[in-house]
């Protein structure tokens, strides 16, 4: 009996030792697991802290946009200067137009120019400017006359020149045309690529938020009034100036292609001079047009002469109530033919210039006026000497 109890005690003792060994092993595993978890957590937090410390030590130009999004509220910000007591990107950088000789292609350029704020009030002091868009083959041969026209009016105008890409001469540094050529492409008379060039000029000018009015001019154009008169006339106008009329016959409706339907019908087809003037709202619509212009690109070729039909048709279809239906650039078509009369040196007299300034009557902001044309063409380069002699006195240029 005693031996039996002794054997039983030994069995219980072995069982107890086995259980203790199991719990010891289990406790080791639990301790190892807790240590591993704690190590992972500490490593993650130390990594984040190191990264945050590294970011705060980087220069401003390499930080992410999110670190610049919320400046400290205690730093006052001037919306005009775009600066504060700390480094901050403000309106100045956003409003600064890119250099005219940029590397954007047409697709990028038109998209950039189509951006427009939905809030009409500007949060900064804005002096509206007139953008003068020169569509030329090479230089502006009448530049000395334009120099006198612009003299003394810095800050009220911008100049953009679209010339043949093969032209690579540089205007003198003191000239108002210096550095004002935009990235250009080849243009053919009467071809749709002439409208592409006009849209390219508008798009470049639209990237300057101060430009409010836009006037297209050729290398053979001259001003008929001084800058102050032209500026006031354009800035205060309630309408744009795109000539548009319905003309039956082969050089009017006869140029229409039925393949342009349904976007453009024969009843909507219009004709007019390509030398336009328009406000900022209409200019944005022109560079943003993805419906009608592609139709002209595809079907208005050869004898269609897109430069005489796209803008008159588009503006009349969409914005007729905001358009005066007349051009501000006078030309002489009395001799007939596909081109207007050209004026040489002997044509330029005081009497001739005075007649161009007041030979007709028209409507301006609902009132009758005899100032109907602000510009005139076509003047040959050899007319420059007599223009410089007579025009400043007739037009009362600022000296």
Order of alpha helices (4+ residues) and beta strands (2+ residues): alpha-alpha-beta-beta-alpha-alpha-beta-alpha-beta-alpha-beta-beta-alpha-beta-alpha-alpha-alpha-beta-alpha-beta-beta-beta-alpha
